[in-house]
Amino acid sequence: MIFPNFQSSAMMDIKSKITKLSNLGKPQEEFLFSNLNEWQESERRKLMLKAQDYYTNDNDIKDRKRYYIDRKGVQQEVKNLSNSKLPHPFMRKLTNQKVNYLLSKELSIQCDDVKFSEALTDYVNKAFLKMLKNVGRDAIVNGIAWVQVYYNNLGQLSFKRIPSEEIIPFWADADHTILDAVLRYYSIIRYLPDGVKKEIVKVEYHTTEGVWYYIKGDRGLEPDPDKEEGIRGHFVINREVTNENGEIEVDEEGQPITEDMQAIWEKVPFVAFKYNADEISLLKWIKPLIDDYDTNTSDTSNNLQDVPNSIKVVKNYDGTDKGEFVQNLATFRTAFVSGDGDMTAVETKMDIAAIDSHLNRLRKDIYEAGSGVDTQEVSLGNASGVALKFRYADLDSDTDDMASEFSASLDELIWFVKVDLLNKGIGDFTEITFEVIFNTDSIINEHEIIEDAKNSVGVISDETIIANHPWITDTQQELDRLAKEKEAKMAEMQ
């Protein structure tokens, strides 16, 4: 149980955004059960799981089999020929490229209130930034990522990622900006007394009124035996008991008397982080292209391993129908025909140039559709600064959209931080505004900038030149170093 150390006076304040749990009616469990079953079979959830497979390079090519048509016209699986399955991790590369471009550097939070900015650093720390980077990856892969707000065992406000496929959101508006409730389900393995493993599906229904806990049965939702039946709070607080006069009651030893109270947030303690406004996975745009690339490279490998340069023609053999002929030709590189007994070989050299051209086009299309940058492009390394910005335009545009979605989500997340600060008596920052700035990786041509810096000597100040040099991270530190070097050289000349 969680016992945040809240100020009693703040808990009585309407601004606290936290209230005592009330005994409300049960939700419509049949409705929740129906939604849960529909979600488990939904195309959106299937796309999430498929995208996760492609991120780990577990592409559909892994299931590929080779077939031929037998004499009876029946399709049979080939066992004696090579069956290359060459997956390519385009999904992982594009996802990591976007995440590292947008979230590899620390956030800048601009706020005029110094006290709030200082208090916020205790929450937006390295652990938070690491989590945010992982949330970014989840959002790109799944289309949407989820963060749950909770109190840990030390009573500290904390955040944790929740797998996207486990969350069924109920939105109050068409733009999916106001969250009414969240239905979460997940599986656990329990060992029965006889040693048999049993999968149990846990279900949580989070609303602004509290939380209901269930387990999923074959016919519906049942109260979770591991939890107290009925509605529960988002968390538990330990507060001091006061009398009718507002005075704190004490025990025989003079210590304040406390009580546990089920408490709820004014908002559902889940925050959605979207890759785009449509909440669609990156895989949606590039899967057919990746599959074609995997198939063609695997086919090329198979052809090289089997009969690379010829097709055998066997005469005086019973003829085949068209379907069988074509399938055998593709599979065995052999054509069986009627006539006098004989066998010849027809040269079938592979058109490597055509294959490479097709694969290069596919690769270009994958990065085009995925709004990424192909780092294998030969001309990229010597491109000018202007050309580099042009090459990164799609990546910039895509991550700009993602940054806009994440900025709104961080605003929702920091709302809980403000309430936590208020209830701990640190200050009321609920009306304080701030701006989140994502420090993306800048794409530059270092040689070009250094040459420009050399040509600017005597035209602009040394400090400005140093500040814009690509190797300098601390302008004042570099100026101090230059001053010391100058003093040392002057001392040597004396």
C-alpha positions in Angstrom: 0.0 0.0 0.0 1.2 3.5 -0.8 1.3 6.3 1.8 2.3 9.6 0.2 3.3 12.2 2.8 0.7 14.9 2.0 -0.1 18.0 4.0 -3.4 17.6 5.7 -4.4 21.2 5.0 -3.7 20.7 1.3 -5.9 17.6 1.3 -8.9 19.7 2.4 -8.2 22.3 -0.4 -10.3 22.0 -3.5 -7.2 22.8 -5.6 -5.5 19.6 -4.5 -7.1 17.7 -7.4 -7.3 14.7 -5.1 -10.4 13.6 -3.3 -11.6 10.9 -1.0 -13.0 7.8 -2.6 -16.8 7.7 -2.7 -18.9 4.5 -2.9 -20.2 4.7 -6.5 -22.1 2.1 -8.5 -20.4 -0.7 -10.4 -19.6 -0.3 -14.1 -21.4 -2.3 -16.7 -19.2 -5.4 -16.6 -20.8 -6.9 -19.7 -19.9 -3.9 -21.7 -16.3 -4.1 -20.5 -16.1 -7.8 -21.2 -17.4 -7.2 -24.7 -14.9 -4.4 -25.4 -12.1 -6.6 -24.1 -13.0 -9.5 -26.5 -13.3 -7.1 -29.4 -9.9 -5.5 -28.7 -8.1 -8.8 -28.5 -9.3 -9.6 -32.0 -9.0 -6.1 -33.4 -6.8 -5.2 -36.4 -5.2 -2.3 -34.5 -4.0 -4.6 -31.8 -2.8 -7.2 -34.4 -0.8 -4.4 -36.1 0.8 -3.5 -32.8 2.0 -7.1 -32.2 3.1 -7.4 -35.8 5.1 -4.1 -35.5 6.8 -5.4 -32.4 7.8 -8.5 -34.3 9.3 -6.4 -37.1 11.1 -4.2 -34.6 12.9 -7.3 -33.3 13.5 -8.4 -37.0 11.1 -11.3 -36.7 9.6 -10.5 -40.1 7.0 -12.5 -41.9 9.7 -14.1 -44.1 10.4 -16.4 -41.2 7.3 -18.4 -42.0 8.0 -18.8 -45.7 7.9 -22.2 -47.3 8.7 -23.4 -50.8 6.2 -25.5 -52.7 5.8 -27.4 -56.0 2.9 -29.0 -57.9 2.9 -32.8 -58.0 1.7 -35.0 -60.9 -1.8 -34.9 -59.4 -1.9 -31.1 -59.3 -1.6 -31.0 -55.5 0.6 -28.4 -53.9 3.4 -30.0 -51.9 6.1 -28.4 -49.6 9.7 -28.7 -50.9 12.0 -30.3 -48.4 15.2 -30.8 -50.5 15.8 -27.3 -51.8 17.2 -24.3 -50.0 14.8 -22.0 -48.3 16.6 -18.8 -47.4 14.7 -16.5 -45.0 16.5 -13.2 -44.9 14.8 -10.6 -42.7 16.0 -7.0 -42.8 15.7 -4.7 -39.7 14.4 -1.6 -41.5 11.7 -1.2 -38.8 14.3 -1.1 -36.0 16.6 1.2 -37.9 14.0 3.7 -38.8 12.5 3.6 -35.3 15.8 4.1 -33.5 16.8 6.8 -36.0 13.7 8.9 -35.1 14.0 8.2 -31.3 17.7 9.2 -31.2 17.1 12.2 -33.4 14.3 13.6 -31.2 15.0 12.2 -27.7 18.7 11.5 -27.4 19.4 14.9 -25.8 17.9 16.3 -22.6 14.7 18.3 -22.7 14.7 22.0 -22.2 11.7 23.2 -20.1 11.3 27.0 -20.3 9.4 28.5 -17.4 9.4 31.9 -15.8 8.8 30.5 -12.3 12.2 29.6 -10.9 10.8 27.7 -7.9 8.7 25.5 -10.2 11.6 24.9 -12.5 13.9 23.8 -9.7 11.2 21.5 -8.2 10.6 19.9 -11.6 14.2 18.7 -11.8 13.5 16.2 -9.1 10.9 14.5 -11.4 12.4 15.1 -14.9 15.7 13.4 -14.0 17.9 10.9 -15.9 15.6 8.0 -15.1 12.6 9.9 -16.5 14.4 10.8 -19.7 15.4 7.2 -20.2 11.8 6.2 -19.7 10.7 8.9 -22.2 13.1 7.6 -24.8 11.7 4.1 -24.4 8.2 5.6 -24.6 9.2 7.2 -27.9 10.2 3.8 -29.3 6.9 2.3 -28.1 4.9 5.1 -29.7 6.6 4.7 -33.1 6.3 0.9 -33.1 2.7 0.8 -31.8 1.3 4.1 -32.9 0.6 5.0 -29.3 2.4 4.5 -25.9 1.1 4.6 -22.4 2.5 5.9 -19.1 0.8 5.1 -15.8 1.2 7.6 -12.9 1.5 5.9 -9.5 3.2 6.2 -6.0 6.0 3.7 -5.3 6.7 2.0 -2.0 8.5 5.1 -0.7 5.5 7.3 -1.4 7.2 9.0 -4.4 5.3 10.0 -7.5 6.5 7.7 -10.2 5.8 6.8 -13.9 6.0 3.5 -15.7 5.5 2.3 -19.2 2.5 0.0 -19.9 2.5 -2.2 -23.0 0.3 -0.6 -25.6 -1.5 -3.8 -26.5 -2.7 -4.1 -22.9 -4.6 -0.7 -22.9 -8.1 0.0 -24.1 -8.8 3.7 -23.8 -12.2 5.3 -23.6 -12.0 8.9 -24.9 -14.5 11.7 -24.3 -13.8 13.4 -27.6 -13.1 12.6 -31.2 -9.6 14.0 -31.2 -8.6 11.7 -28.3 -7.4 14.4 -26.0 -9.7 13.8 -23.0 -9.5 10.4 -21.3 -12.6 9.1 -19.6 -11.4 5.7 -18.6 -8.8 3.0 -19.2 -9.4 -0.7 -19.3 -6.1 -2.6 -18.8 -5.6 -6.3 -19.0 -2.5 -8.5 -18.6 -1.7 -12.2 -18.0 0.0 -13.8 -15.0 1.1 -17.4 -14.5 -0.1 -19.1 -11.3 1.0 -22.5 -10.1 -1.8 -24.7 -8.8 -1.2 -27.1 -5.9 -0.7 -30.0 -8.3 2.1 -28.1 -10.0 0.1 -27.3 -13.1 0.6 -23.8 -14.6 -2.5 -21.7 -15.2 -2.7 -18.4 -17.1 -4.9 -15.8 -15.3 -6.0 -12.7 -17.1 -6.1 -9.7 -14.7 -8.4 -6.8 -15.7 -8.3 -3.2 -14.2 -10.9 -0.5 -15.0 -9.5 2.9 -14.1 -11.8 5.9 -14.1 -11.9 9.3 -12.4 -14.2 7.6 -9.8 -11.7 4.9 -8.8 -10.5 1.5 -9.9 -12.3 -1.9 -10.2 -10.3 -5.1 -10.3 -11.4 -8.3 -12.1 -10.2 -11.5 -13.5 -11.4 -12.6 -17.0 -13.4 -15.8 -17.2 -14.8 -17.6 -20.1 -18.2 -16.0 -19.6 -17.4 -12.6 -18.2 -15.5 -10.6 -15.6 -15.3 -11.8 -12.0 -14.1 -9.9 -8.9 -10.3 -10.3 -8.4 -9.9 -12.5 -5.3 -6.5 -10.9 -4.7 -8.2 -7.5 -4.2 -10.9 -6.2 -2.0 -14.2 -6.4 -3.8 -15.7 -3.1 -5.1 -14.2 0.2 -6.1 -10.8 1.1 -4.9 -8.8 4.3 -4.9 -6.0 5.2 -7.3 -3.7 5.1 -4.3 -3.8 5.2 -0.5 -2.7 8.2 1.6 -2.0 8.3 5.3 -3.5 11.4 6.9 -3.8 12.9 10.4 -7.1 12.6 12.1 -8.7 16.0 13.1 -11.6 16.7 15.5 -14.6 18.9 14.9 -12.5 22.0 15.7 -9.9 21.1 13.1 -7.4 20.1 15.7 -5.1 17.1 15.2 -6.0 14.2 17.5 -3.2 12.5 19.5 -2.8 9.2 21.3 -1.8 8.6 24.9 1.9 9.3 24.0 1.1 12.5 22.3 1.6 11.2 18.8 -0.7 12.3 16.0 -3.4 9.7 15.2 -3.4 8.8 11.5 -5.8 6.9 9.2 -5.5 5.3 5.8 -7.7 6.8 3.1 -8.4 5.6 -0.4 -7.8 8.6 -2.7 -8.4 9.3 -6.3 -7.0 11.8 -8.8 -9.2 14.3 -10.6 -7.9 12.7 -13.9 -7.4 9.1 -15.0 -3.7 8.4 -14.0 -2.7 7.3 -17.5 -1.1 9.5 -20.2 -1.0 8.6 -23.9 2.0 9.4 -26.0 1.2 9.3 -29.7 3.5 8.8 -32.7 1.0 10.7 -34.8 -2.5 12.1 -34.5 -3.9 9.0 -36.1 -2.1 6.7 -33.6 -0.9 4.5 -36.4 2.3 2.4 -36.3 5.2 3.2 -38.6 4.9 -0.4 -39.9 1.6 0.5 -41.6 3.5 2.6 -44.2 6.5 0.3 -44.9 5.5 -3.4 -44.3 4.7 -4.3 -48.0 8.0 -2.8 -49.0 10.0 -4.6 -46.4 8.3 -7.9 -47.2 9.2 -7.4 -50.9 12.8 -6.7 -50.0 13.0 -9.8 -47.8 11.4 -12.0 -50.5 13.6 -10.8 -53.3 16.9 -11.2 -51.4 15.7 -14.6 -50.2 14.8 -15.7 -53.7 18.2 -14.5 -55.0 19.9 -16.5 -52.3 17.9 -19.6 -53.1 18.7 -19.3 -56.8 22.4 -19.0 -56.1 22.3 -22.0 -53.8 20.3 -24.3 -56.0 21.0 -24.4 -59.8 22.6 -21.1 -60.5 23.1 -21.0 -64.2 20.9 -23.5 -66.1 17.5 -25.2 -66.5 17.5 -28.9 -67.3 15.3 -30.1 -70.1 14.4 -33.8 -69.9 12.9 -35.4 -73.1 10.8 -38.5 -73.4 9.1 -37.9 -70.1 5.3 -37.6 -69.7 4.2 -34.0 -70.2 2.9 -31.8 -67.4 0.1 -29.4 -67.3 0.8 -25.7 -67.4 0.5 -25.1 -63.6 2.8 -28.0 -62.8 5.2 -27.0 -65.5 5.6 -23.4 -64.3 5.9 -24.5 -60.6 8.5 -27.2 -61.4 10.4 -24.8 -63.5 10.6 -22.2 -60.7 11.2 -24.8 -57.9 13.5 -27.5 -59.5 14.9 -25.5 -62.4 13.8 -28.6 -64.5 11.3 -29.0 -67.3 9.9 -32.4 -68.1 8.7 -32.8 -71.7 7.6 -35.6 -74.1 9.7 -36.8 -77.0 12.9 -38.8 -77.6 15.0 -39.4 -74.5 17.5 -36.7 -73.9 18.6 -34.1 -71.5 20.0 -30.6 -72.3 20.7 -27.5 -70.3 19.4 -24.1 -71.1 21.5 -21.3 -69.7 19.6 -18.9 -67.4 22.0 -16.4 -66.2 20.6 -14.2 -63.4 20.2 -10.5 -64.2 22.1 -9.2 -61.2 21.8 -5.6 -62.5 18.0 -5.9 -62.6 17.9 -7.4 -59.1 20.1 -4.7 -57.7 18.1 -2.0 -59.4 14.9 -3.4 -57.9 16.4 -3.7 -54.4 17.8 -0.2 -54.5 14.5 1.1 -55.5 12.8 -0.8 -52.7 15.3 0.5 -50.2 14.8 4.1 -51.4 11.0 3.6 -51.1 11.3 2.2 -47.6 13.1 5.3 -46.4 10.8 7.6 -48.3 7.7 6.0 -46.9 9.2 5.7 -43.5 10.3 9.4 -43.5 13.9 8.4 -42.7 17.5 8.9 -43.9 19.4 6.1 -45.6 22.9 6.5 -44.2 24.3 4.1 -46.8 23.7 6.7 -49.5 27.1 7.5 -50.9 26.7 11.2 -51.5 25.5 11.8 -47.9 28.9 12.1 -46.4 30.1 14.9 -48.6 26.9 16.8 -48.8 26.8 20.5 -48.0 24.9 21.9 -45.0 22.0 22.9 -47.2 21.9 19.6 -48.9 22.0 17.8 -45.6 19.0 19.7 -44.3 17.2 18.8 -47.5 18.0 15.1 -47.0 16.8 15.3 -43.4 13.6 17.2 -44.3 11.3 14.2 -44.1 12.8 13.1 -40.8 12.5 16.6 -39.5 8.9 16.8 -40.5 8.0 13.4 -39.0 9.7 14.1 -35.7 8.2 17.6 -35.6 4.7 16.0 -35.6 5.8 13.5 -33.0 7.3 16.3 -30.8 4.0 18.2 -31.0 2.1 15.1 -29.8 4.7 14.5 -27.0 4.6 18.1 -25.9 0.9 17.9 -25.2 1.4 14.5 -23.4 4.1 15.9 -21.2 1.8 18.8 -20.3 -0.7 16.1 -19.1 2.0 14.2 -17.2 3.3 17.3 -15.5 -0.2 18.1 -14.3 0.2 15.2 -11.8 3.6 16.6 -10.8 2.0 19.9 -10.0 -0.7 18.3 -7.9 2.0 16.2 -6.0 3.9 19.4 -5.3 0.8 21.1 -4.1 -0.3 18.4 -1.7 3.2 18.1 -0.3 3.1 21.8 0.6 5.9 22.8 -1.7 3.8 25.3 -3.7 0.7 25.8 -5.8 2.0 25.7 -9.4 -1.3 24.5 -11.0 -1.7 27.7 -13.0 2.0 28.0 -14.0 2.7 27.6 -17.8 5.8 26.2 -19.3 7.1 25.1 -22.7 8.9 21.8 -23.5 11.7 22.1 -26.1 13.1 19.0 -27.8 16.7 19.4 -28.5 17.1 17.4 -31.8 20.4 16.3 -33.2 21.6 19.1 -35.5 22.7 17.9 -39.0 25.8 19.9 -40.1 28.8 19.7 -42.4 31.6 20.2 -39.9 34.2 21.0 -42.6 32.0 23.6 -44.1 31.3 25.3 -40.8 35.0 25.3 -39.8 35.9 27.0 -43.1 33.2 29.6 -42.6 34.6 30.2 -39.1 38.1 30.8 -40.4 36.8 33.2 -43.0 34.9 35.1 -40.3 38.0 36.0 -38.2 38.2 39.7 -37.9 34.7 40.2 -39.2 32.8 39.0 -36.1 34.0 38.4 -32.5 36.1 35.4 -31.5 33.5 34.5 -28.9 30.8 34.2 -31.6 33.0 32.1 -33.8 33.9 29.8 -30.9 30.2 29.5 -29.8 29.3 28.3 -33.3 32.3 25.9 -33.8 31.0 22.3 -34.1 33.7 21.0 -31.6 32.9 23.4 -28.8 30.3 22.5 -26.1 31.2 25.1 -23.5 32.1 28.5 -25.0 33.4 30.1 -21.8 35.5 27.1 -21.0 37.1 27.3 -24.4 37.7 31.1 -24.1 39.5 30.4 -20.7 41.7 27.8 -22.3 42.7 30.1 -25.1 43.5 32.9 -22.6 45.7 30.4 -20.6 47.5 29.3 -23.8 48.1 32.9 -24.8 49.5 33.7 -21.3 51.8 30.7 -21.5 53.2 31.7 -24.9 53.8 35.2 -23.7 55.7 33.9 -20.7 57.9 31.7 -22.9 58.8 34.8 -25.1 60.0 36.8 -22.1 
